[in-house]
Amino acid sequence: MDTTVDDEKVVNAEEALNVARTRHEQGDDAGALKMAEKSLRIRPTDAAQKLTDHIRKFGRASCRERV
């Protein structure tokens, strides 16, 4: 997925979560957290909550531990 996607155009919870995962894997934790939280606002899921919690707890370089 293209990580340069305009955050405002992402309206689907699953799409937002996919962008969050990609950004997290690339080390962009701020961007990943923003999109994971957006996913939660659109439609709360366990997967989005788990990723959000993981980023908040471990921060940078936490993508080495698969969520």
N, C-alpha and C positions, 0 to 999 in steps of 0.2 A: 504494500500500500504506500502511496506517496505521502510522506510526512510533511510536505509543504502544503497540504490541504488547508483551506481557509476554515478555521475553527467555527466561524459563524454559519458555514454551510452544512456542517455536520448536524443532522437532526435525528438520526437513527441511533438508538442506544447501543446497538451492536457495533455499528460503524465507529462510534466514539470510543468504545472499548478497544476495538482493533487498532485505532490510531494511538490510543494510550499505550497499548502493549508494544507497538512498534517504536514509539518514542522512548519508552522505558528501556528497551533492548539497545537503543542507540545512545543511551546515557542522558537523555533529556528528561530528567525526573520532574522538573517544573512543568513542562509541557505534558508529560504523561499524567501527572496528578490532575492538571486542569481538565484533560479529556476524560479521565476516569470519573472525576466528580460530575462532569457533564452527563456522562452515561448514567450515573446514579440518579441525577435529577430527572432525566427523561424516563428511565425505568429502572428502579432498584433491582439489582441482581446480586447473587452471592459472589459471582466472579468479579464484578466491578468493585464490590466492597472489599474483597480479598486483595485485589491489586492496590486499591487506595490505602488500605491499612499497611500493606507491605512497603509501599513507597514512603509513607509517613514514618514508619518505624526504622527502616534501614537506609533510606535516602540513596545517595549516589553509589554507584557500583553494585547496587543490590540486584541488578538484572542478572548477575552471575548465578544467583539462586533462582531457579525456575519457579514462577508463581502459577 
